[in-house]
Amino acid sequence: MAGRLNTRLTELLGCEYPVIQTAMGWVADPKLVAATCNAGGFGFLAGATIPPEEMEQRIIETKQLTDKPFGVNFHMYQPNAADIIEMVIRHGVRAVSYSRSPGKAMISQLKDAGVVCMPTVGALKHAVKAVEMGADVVTVQGGEGGGHTGAVPTTILLPQVIDAVDVPVVACGGFKDGAGLVAALAYGAEGIAMGTRFLMTKDSPVPAETLDRYVKVNNPAAVIISRSIDGMPQRMINNELLAQLEKAGPLKRLMMAVSSGLAYRKYTGMSIAQLFRSAIQMRSGGQMTAAQTIMAANAPMVIQKAMVDGKPAEGVLPAGQIAGAIDSLLSCDELINEIVRDAEASLERLCGTRG
């Protein structure tokens, strides 16, 4: 069976199965990443919500928990991005993932060191641009995915990207099991990436009170898209805080954003001047408005309330729509074994038993 699930992705990343655990802020810690990798998948450590002075220790801790290859996620506009790249190369981290604002020089530095560059995109044009910038793999997140997301469903976006690029493509948004993996492979993808499904595991560091809210959703329609957090579309479970923010005016949201930005500096190393300079640069680049850039600090800080402090009513609950179809918590080992078993059964139904 391992041969059937051996793809260009597993060859590049050195993992047994083409199942990726995405880098969710506050969630993708060394224990979850190691549990994923030890089970045969490939996990990404969330570097964007780790204070710069603690980043290297998290990489070392992950290496102590697994001898399997893993990846690190970060924003290439972080003030400590160059330091993270140096750590990734020095510690032999297999891959990096990132989203907006890629630096071509940084990507070249990583590729020259043999690090697999694997951005996540939510639009066809962004996928093409990412490959032009040097991406080795592209993760395509459809509108079903959690957190910041686009409007195009995975089933439409995925084949468009596969036809447009010549690097391995990973499907993300709406996946939880082996049948989904086989469906993605049938489209031409080389694997699947999941965030919500790994968040909802026994190996997740998310407090029990918050996990309980996820398990009790039981309705994909309750996982909505809102712009009230940072001005950009973000998919999350509807809750008390979100209801308050939807009613709040622009001034109240902006004041909250500035407060969050000051708190978020601990994790990015970004000064107030750098925060506003970044806003100006991204506005001039046409990627985000200045207000959206400032408000972007809202997301990680209000997510922290739920994911770290265990206060699901006071924080944001990012989730893919698939959360409404998950009603139990498995360990990473149980989850990946189940995915592989389900994939084998699906392939047998499609292809028949061969001697």
CORSUL-V165591 format. One record per residue. N is the residue number from 0. SS is DSSP state (H for helix, E for strand, - for the rest). OMEGA is omega in degrees with one decimal (999 if undefined). Layout:
n->N ss->SS omega->OMEGA
n->N ss->SS omega->OMEGA
This chain:
n->0 ss->- omega->-178.6
n->1 ss->- omega->179.6
n->2 ss->- omega->179.7
n->3 ss->- omega->-178.2
n->4 ss->- omega->176.6
n->5 ss->- omega->-177.8
n->6 ss->- omega->175.2
n->7 ss->H omega->179.3
n->8 ss->H omega->180.0
n->9 ss->H omega->178.4
n->10 ss->H omega->-179.2
n->11 ss->H omega->-173.9
n->12 ss->H omega->179.9
n->13 ss->- omega->178.4
n->14 ss->- omega->-175.8
n->15 ss->- omega->-176.3
n->16 ss->- omega->-178.1
n->17 ss->- omega->-178.2
n->18 ss->E omega->-174.8
n->19 ss->E omega->171.1
n->20 ss->E omega->-175.0
n->21 ss->- omega->-175.0
n->22 ss->- omega->179.1
n->23 ss->- omega->179.6
n->24 ss->- omega->-179.2
n->25 ss->- omega->-174.6
n->26 ss->- omega->-175.8
n->27 ss->- omega->-179.5
n->28 ss->- omega->-178.4
n->29 ss->H omega->-177.4
n->30 ss->H omega->179.0
n->31 ss->H omega->179.2
n->32 ss->H omega->-179.1
n->33 ss->H omega->179.1
n->34 ss->H omega->177.8
n->35 ss->H omega->-177.9
n->36 ss->H omega->179.5
n->37 ss->H omega->179.0
n->38 ss->- omega->177.3
n->39 ss->- omega->177.1
n->40 ss->- omega->178.7
n->41 ss->E omega->-176.9
n->42 ss->E omega->176.3
n->43 ss->E omega->176.3
n->44 ss->E omega->-177.9
n->45 ss->E omega->-176.3
n->46 ss->- omega->-175.8
n->47 ss->- omega->179.5
n->48 ss->- omega->176.5
n->49 ss->- omega->178.0
n->50 ss->- omega->-176.3
n->51 ss->H omega->-176.8
n->52 ss->H omega->179.8
n->53 ss->H omega->-173.1
n->54 ss->H omega->-177.1
n->55 ss->H omega->179.6
n->56 ss->H omega->178.0
n->57 ss->H omega->177.0
n->58 ss->H omega->179.3
n->59 ss->H omega->179.4
n->60 ss->H omega->178.7
n->61 ss->H omega->179.3
n->62 ss->H omega->178.1
n->63 ss->H omega->-177.3
n->64 ss->H omega->178.6
n->65 ss->- omega->173.5
n->66 ss->- omega->179.2
n->67 ss->- omega->176.5
n->68 ss->- omega->178.3
n->69 ss->- omega->-178.0
n->70 ss->E omega->177.3
n->71 ss->E omega->176.4
n->72 ss->E omega->174.6
n->73 ss->- omega->175.7
n->74 ss->- omega->-176.5
n->75 ss->- omega->174.9
n->76 ss->- omega->177.0
n->77 ss->- omega->178.3
n->78 ss->- omega->-179.6
n->79 ss->- omega->-177.5
n->80 ss->H omega->-179.6
n->81 ss->H omega->178.7
n->82 ss->H omega->179.6
n->83 ss->H omega->178.2
n->84 ss->H omega->178.9
n->85 ss->H omega->178.7
n->86 ss->H omega->-180.0
n->87 ss->H omega->-178.8
n->88 ss->H omega->-176.8
n->89 ss->H omega->-178.1
n->90 ss->- omega->176.2
n->91 ss->- omega->176.2
n->92 ss->- omega->-171.2
n->93 ss->- omega->-172.8
n->94 ss->E omega->171.6
n->95 ss->E omega->172.4
n->96 ss->E omega->-176.8
n->97 ss->- omega->179.7
n->98 ss->- omega->-173.7
n->99 ss->- omega->176.4
n->100 ss->- omega->176.6
n->101 ss->- omega->175.6
n->102 ss->- omega->-175.7
n->103 ss->H omega->179.4
n->104 ss->H omega->178.7
n->105 ss->H omega->179.2
n->106 ss->H omega->178.5
n->107 ss->H omega->178.9
n->108 ss->H omega->179.5
n->109 ss->H omega->-178.6
n->110 ss->H omega->178.5
n->111 ss->H omega->179.6
n->112 ss->- omega->178.1
n->113 ss->- omega->178.9
n->114 ss->- omega->179.7
n->115 ss->E omega->-179.6
n->116 ss->E omega->-166.9
n->117 ss->E omega->-179.2
n->118 ss->E omega->173.3
n->119 ss->E omega->-178.7
n->120 ss->E omega->179.6
n->121 ss->- omega->179.7
n->122 ss->- omega->-178.8
n->123 ss->H omega->-177.5
n->124 ss->H omega->178.3
n->125 ss->H omega->177.1
n->126 ss->H omega->179.7
n->127 ss->H omega->179.6
n->128 ss->H omega->-179.9
n->129 ss->H omega->178.9
n->130 ss->H omega->176.5
n->131 ss->H omega->-179.7
n->132 ss->- omega->175.6
n->133 ss->- omega->-179.5
n->134 ss->- omega->177.1
n->135 ss->- omega->-179.5
n->136 ss->E omega->175.9
n->137 ss->E omega->173.2
n->138 ss->E omega->-176.2
n->139 ss->E omega->179.4
n->140 ss->E omega->175.6
n->141 ss->- omega->-175.9
n->142 ss->- omega->178.3
n->143 ss->- omega->-174.3
n->144 ss->- omega->-178.7
n->145 ss->- omega->-179.5
n->146 ss->E omega->179.1
n->147 ss->E omega->-172.9
n->148 ss->- omega->179.3
n->149 ss->- omega->-175.0
n->150 ss->- omega->-175.6
n->151 ss->- omega->179.9
n->152 ss->- omega->-179.8
n->153 ss->H omega->-175.9
n->154 ss->H omega->177.1
n->155 ss->H omega->-176.5
n->156 ss->H omega->-175.2
n->157 ss->H omega->-179.5
n->158 ss->H omega->176.5
n->159 ss->H omega->-178.8
n->160 ss->H omega->179.4
n->161 ss->H omega->179.4
n->162 ss->H omega->-171.9
n->163 ss->H omega->-176.5
n->164 ss->- omega->-177.9
n->165 ss->- omega->176.6
n->166 ss->- omega->177.0
n->167 ss->E omega->179.5
n->168 ss->E omega->179.3
n->169 ss->E omega->-178.8
n->170 ss->E omega->-178.8
n->171 ss->E omega->179.0
n->172 ss->- omega->177.3
n->173 ss->- omega->-177.2
n->174 ss->- omega->178.6
n->175 ss->- omega->-172.7
n->176 ss->- omega->-177.2
n->177 ss->H omega->177.2
n->178 ss->H omega->177.1
n->179 ss->H omega->177.1
n->180 ss->H omega->180.0
n->181 ss->H omega->178.1
n->182 ss->H omega->178.8
n->183 ss->H omega->178.4
n->184 ss->H omega->179.1
n->185 ss->H omega->176.4
n->186 ss->H omega->-177.1
n->187 ss->- omega->175.8
n->188 ss->- omega->-179.2
n->189 ss->- omega->179.7
n->190 ss->E omega->177.9
n->191 ss->E omega->174.2
n->192 ss->E omega->-177.9
n->193 ss->E omega->174.1
n->194 ss->- omega->-177.2
n->195 ss->H omega->-176.9
n->196 ss->H omega->177.8
n->197 ss->H omega->173.7
n->198 ss->H omega->-179.0
n->199 ss->- omega->174.9
n->200 ss->E omega->178.0
n->201 ss->- omega->-179.7
n->202 ss->- omega->179.8
n->203 ss->- omega->178.6
n->204 ss->- omega->-177.4
n->205 ss->- omega->-178.8
n->206 ss->- omega->-175.5
n->207 ss->H omega->-178.4
n->208 ss->H omega->-179.7
n->209 ss->H omega->177.4
n->210 ss->H omega->-180.0
n->211 ss->H omega->177.9
n->212 ss->H omega->178.7
n->213 ss->H omega->-176.7
n->214 ss->H omega->-176.1
n->215 ss->- omega->-178.4
n->216 ss->- omega->175.2
n->217 ss->- omega->179.7
n->218 ss->- omega->-179.0
n->219 ss->H omega->-179.5
n->220 ss->H omega->179.6
n->221 ss->H omega->177.9
n->222 ss->E omega->-168.1
n->223 ss->E omega->174.1
n->224 ss->E omega->179.7
n->225 ss->E omega->174.5
n->226 ss->- omega->-171.2
n->227 ss->- omega->-177.8
n->228 ss->- omega->-176.3
n->229 ss->- omega->177.2
n->230 ss->- omega->178.8
n->231 ss->- omega->-178.8
n->232 ss->- omega->-177.6
n->233 ss->E omega->-178.0
n->234 ss->E omega->-177.6
n->235 ss->E omega->177.0
n->236 ss->E omega->179.2
n->237 ss->- omega->-179.9
n->238 ss->- omega->-173.9
n->239 ss->H omega->-179.0
n->240 ss->H omega->-179.0
n->241 ss->H omega->178.5
n->242 ss->H omega->178.2
n->243 ss->H omega->-178.2
n->244 ss->H omega->179.6
n->245 ss->H omega->-179.3
n->246 ss->H omega->-176.0
n->247 ss->- omega->178.3
n->248 ss->- omega->-178.9
n->249 ss->H omega->-178.4
n->250 ss->H omega->179.8
n->251 ss->H omega->179.2
n->252 ss->H omega->-179.2
n->253 ss->H omega->177.1
n->254 ss->H omega->177.5
n->255 ss->H omega->-179.1
n->256 ss->H omega->179.2
n->257 ss->H omega->177.9
n->258 ss->H omega->178.4
n->259 ss->H omega->179.9
n->260 ss->H omega->178.3
n->261 ss->H omega->179.1
n->262 ss->H omega->-175.3
n->263 ss->H omega->-179.9
n->264 ss->H omega->179.5
n->265 ss->H omega->-174.6
n->266 ss->H omega->-178.7
n->267 ss->H omega->-174.4
n->268 ss->- omega->-174.7
n->269 ss->- omega->176.6
n->270 ss->- omega->177.9
n->271 ss->H omega->179.7
n->272 ss->H omega->179.3
n->273 ss->H omega->179.0
n->274 ss->H omega->-179.0
n->275 ss->H omega->177.2
n->276 ss->H omega->176.8
n->277 ss->H omega->179.0
n->278 ss->H omega->-179.7
n->279 ss->H omega->-178.7
n->280 ss->H omega->-177.7
n->281 ss->H omega->176.6
n->282 ss->H omega->-179.4
n->283 ss->H omega->178.1
n->284 ss->- omega->177.4
n->285 ss->- omega->-176.8
n->286 ss->- omega->-179.4
n->287 ss->- omega->172.0
n->288 ss->- omega->178.9
n->289 ss->H omega->179.9
n->290 ss->H omega->179.6
n->291 ss->H omega->-179.7
n->292 ss->H omega->177.6
n->293 ss->H omega->-178.8
n->294 ss->H omega->-178.0
n->295 ss->H omega->178.1
n->296 ss->H omega->178.0
n->297 ss->H omega->-171.4
n->298 ss->H omega->-177.0
n->299 ss->H omega->-175.9
n->300 ss->H omega->177.7
n->301 ss->H omega->173.5
n->302 ss->H omega->-179.8
n->303 ss->H omega->-179.5
n->304 ss->H omega->-178.3
n->305 ss->H omega->-171.1
n->306 ss->H omega->-178.8
n->307 ss->- omega->-176.0
n->308 ss->- omega->178.9
n->309 ss->- omega->179.6
n->310 ss->- omega->-173.9
n->311 ss->- omega->179.2
n->312 ss->- omega->-175.7
n->313 ss->- omega->-178.4
n->314 ss->- omega->179.7
n->315 ss->- omega->-177.6
n->316 ss->- omega->179.8
n->317 ss->E omega->-178.3
n->318 ss->- omega->169.2
n->319 ss->- omega->179.3
n->320 ss->H omega->-178.3
n->321 ss->H omega->178.7
n->322 ss->H omega->-179.7
n->323 ss->H omega->179.8
n->324 ss->H omega->179.6
n->325 ss->- omega->-176.2
n->326 ss->- omega->180.0
n->327 ss->- omega->178.6
n->328 ss->- omega->175.4
n->329 ss->E omega->169.3
n->330 ss->- omega->177.9
n->331 ss->H omega->179.2
n->332 ss->H omega->178.3
n->333 ss->H omega->-178.1
n->334 ss->H omega->-176.5
n->335 ss->H omega->175.3
n->336 ss->H omega->179.2
n->337 ss->H omega->177.9
n->338 ss->H omega->-179.5
n->339 ss->H omega->179.0
n->340 ss->H omega->179.0
n->341 ss->H omega->178.7
n->342 ss->H omega->178.6
n->343 ss->H omega->-180.0
n->344 ss->H omega->179.1
n->345 ss->H omega->179.2
n->346 ss->H omega->178.5
n->347 ss->H omega->178.0
n->348 ss->H omega->-178.1
n->349 ss->H omega->-171.0
n->350 ss->H omega->-175.4
n->351 ss->- omega->179.8
n->352 ss->- omega->179.7
n->353 ss->- omega->-178.8
n->354 ss->- omega->999
